[in-house]
Each structure stands twice: as C-alpha cells, then as structure tokens.
Amino acid sequence: MAVYTAVPEDDARALVARLGLGRLTRFEGIRGGIENSNWFVDTDGGPGTGRYVLTLFERLQPAELPYYLGLMQHLAARGIPVPDPQPDAAGALQFTLQGKPAALLTRLDGSHRLAPDLHHCTQVGAVLARLHLAARDYHHEQDHPRGLAWWEATVPTVLPYLGADHAALLRDELAFQQAVAGSADSLALPRGPIHADLFRDNVMFDGLPAHEKLTGLLDFFFAGTDAWLFDIAVCLNDWCIDLDSGRLDEARATAFVAAYAAERPLTPAEHRLMPAMLRAAAFRFWLSRLWDLHLPRPAALLKPHDPTHFERVLRERLERPWHPPS
C-alpha cells in the first residue's frame, strides 16, 4: 500500500462532519499508486453517494491544487464522469491533514479493464475527446507538469544512474522532442487542459462483459495545458498495445482514434505529428519511471513501476512510426 503519511481515523471523521456528509462508517487505505496517499471513505448520509476517496497529496503543494480540483469540478458539472471534489460550507475544496493538503472526492462505480478490447478502446477515445471539448472553457492555466520543461530538468538527474546505451537513447530522444516542440506543426497543435495519465488503471467500467459502460476517469493530478495530441498518444501507448512487446495494436489504435475523431476531428498537423507524439508519450513515462526507480521516496510497501516497459515502447515507436488512417 503506497501510504506515505498516516492519517488517524479521527481526522477523517472530523473532515466528513465538516463537509456535512454524515457519519464515517469506513476508512481503509487503498493499495496501489505512487504519488499520493489514498483511503476509501464511506459515510451514512450527506448529499453525495456516501462513497468517497480521501486523497492526501505528497508532492503537490496547496497552491497547485486549485487547478486540479477546479478542473474536476468543472468537468463533473459538464457531465464528464470524473471524481467530484466535495466542498465545505464556504466552498473550499482542499483541506489540511497531518500538515499536508487533502481533498475528499466522490467514488465512482465500476472496476478497471486491464485487458481492453475494441469495445473499451472506442469508449475511452470518445470520452477523451468529450473531456477535451468540455475543458475548453476552463479558464485556469497551468503548464503540463510532466511536459518538456520537466524532461529537460529531469534527464540530467537520472543520467548518472544509466548505462551508455540507455543514456544515449535518453539524450537523443530529448533532443528530438526539443526540435519537434519548436516546429511549426507543433505550434499549430490544438491545446487545452489534458489528463496526461489516462492509463487502464485510471478508467472505470461497469456492466456485463461486452456491454460494459465507461463510468469514470480517475487521477487528474498530472493534468495541465498541453497539446491534446499528447493525451491521445498516452492512451494509444497503453490502451492499444501488446504489453509484452510494446507494439501498437493496429485494430485497437484505429478504433480509438476513429472514436475520438467522431467527437473532435484531428487536424492535419495532428496527423503529421502522431508518430512524434507517440514517442514523446513513451519517453515521458520511461523518464518518470527511471526517476522513481533511482530516486525513490519512503513509502510503506511501495513498488515503483518497471522502467523497461516504456523503454520497449519508445524503441517500438522509433522502429515502427504510426499514422492513423486518413
């Protein structure tokens, strides 16, 4: 369980009371995750569902949270299935527990589909496009926190831990992405708030096999303003690949992009830069996993993700560039 900071149950009980959500009936740590501490919180009343998630933010500072919590509140109000932060009587969405910022969010029904098929990929593509469109009038700005500036700052930090081959690949890909970022096509890409981390374990489905309905998008705490194409590439690199080889599954990738484009057609620049953005998305997660592996933080039973998976994905994207069908 990746719980970095212990929270006494009495503190959770007091927060539930402050928010007018009834009495606390369950308080249980959630397994998984490497960024924040999370607990299931159930209550016996209040205006919500009675089922929530308490998140204690380990890296994010109080000044950073209004963007994330406000974005989720904005999307929830527009019918996008996301956790809805619960306000107190004054409208505050963030609180302090054990000296760290925290929030209580609605818990969504469903479970993860870790072996997705065309049915799942089509729904994720469509809802991602709707998320992008719904967020266009979200007026708060924040740079993507794991975008190019973070890559440029982090690569020198992890290079001393790598062998020559890995270090060369990391340097070469960073140089390539810096060149792409300054190109006319990149500057023409449609932009806005992106989720930036919409992996299989951040999406919920509910229903009978072959009839599941997407019920929730989770974990917006890497969100920021960036090219919408980067969000698409992150999803393609997780939802539409063979996990063992990292190779893109043509049928799932085509279905995903077609469902997205039915809601928001891709621009010519997005078509041209798809191969480069697929590389960028693989590079970003390879780099962050290297960082977590070599520069870990203390946590109870924390197990960092394996960096070699996204190294394989990046090498696949280099060897086999992919454009969506026209």
C-alpha positions, 0 to 999 in steps of 0.5 A: 500500500503506497501510504506515505503519511498516516492519517488517524481515523479521527481526522477523517471523521472530523473532515466528513462532519465538516463537509456535512456528509454524515457519519464515517462508517469506513476508512481503509487505505487503498493499495496501489499508486505512487504519488499520493496517499489514498483511503476509501471513505464511506459515510451514512448520509450527506448529499453525495453517494456516501462513497468517497476517496480521501486523497492526501497529496505528497508532492503537490503543494496547496497552491497547485491544487486549485487547478486540479480540483477546479478542473474536476469540478468543472468537468463533473458539472459538464457531465464528464464522469470524473471524481467530484471534489466535495466542498465545505460550507464556504466552498473550499475544496482542499483541506489540511491533514497531518500538515499536508493538503487533502481533498475528499472526492466522490467514488465512482462505480465500476472496476478497471479493464486491464485487458481492453478490447475494441469495445473499451478502446472506442469508449475511452477515445470518445470520452477523451475527446468529450473531456477535451471539448468540455475543458475548453472553457476552463479558464485556469492555466497551468503548464503540463507538469510532466511536459518538456520543461520537466524532461529537460530538468529531469534527464540530467538527474537520472543520467548518472544512474544509466548505462551508455546505451540507455543514456544515449537513447535518453539524450537523443530522444530529448533532443528530438522532442526539443526540435519537434516542440519548436516546429511549426506543426507543433505550434499549430497543435490544438491545446487545452487542459489534458489528463496526461495519465489516462492509463487502464488503471485510471478508467472505470467500467461497469456492466456485463462483459461486452456491454460494459459502460465507461463510468469514470476517469480517475487521477487528474493530478498530472493534468495541465495545458498541453497539446491534446495530441499528447493525451491521445498518444498516452492512451494509444501507448497503453490502451492499444498495445501488446504489453509484452512487446510494446507494439501498437495494436493496429485494430485497437489504435484505429478504433480509438482514434476513429472514436475520438475523431467522431467527437473532435476531428484531428487536424492535419498537423495532428496527423503529421505529428502522431508518430512524434507524439507517440514517442514523446508519450513513451519517453515521458513515462520511461523518464518518470519511471527511471526517476522513481526507480533511482530516486525513490521516496519512503513509502510503506510497501511501495513498488515503483513501476518497471522502467523497461516497459516504456523503454520497449515502447519508445524503441517500438515507436522509433522502429515502427512510426504510426499514422492513423488512417486518413 
